[in-house]
């Protein structure tokens, strides 16, 4: 399995989404976190699970029960999580992110 690297902004996106859902209903933010962790484990085990995106080498995977997508790229020895993005907001805002 490849090592996971999550972009700093992707972590912030996840933290913000968790806080929002937690403010709506106690436990809902933790449900989102659990779903994200499941998806990351799945794509870590099989990086080809996600749907190829418009950008070469980038894939996306939908998070079940939440309107979020994980955008990621498989590199030589890592799996880079580029964005954890709301599916209906500002499409492509993350496209210029560089690996950290």
NORBEL-V194931 format. One line per field, one symbol per residue. ss: DSSP state (~ for helix, > for strand, _ for the rest). psi: psi as a letter, one per 30 degrees, with the letter a starting at -180 (. if undefined). Layout:
ss=???
psi=???
//
This chain:
ss=__>>>>_~~~~~~~~~~~~~~~~~___~~~~~~~~~~~~~~~~~~_~~~_>>_____>>>>>_____>>>>>>>___>>>>>>>>>______________
psi=klkkkkkeeeeeeeeeeeeeeefekkfeeeeeeeeeeeeeeefeeifgelkklfkkfkllkkkkfkhlkkklkkaegljjjekjkkfgkikgfffgklk.
//
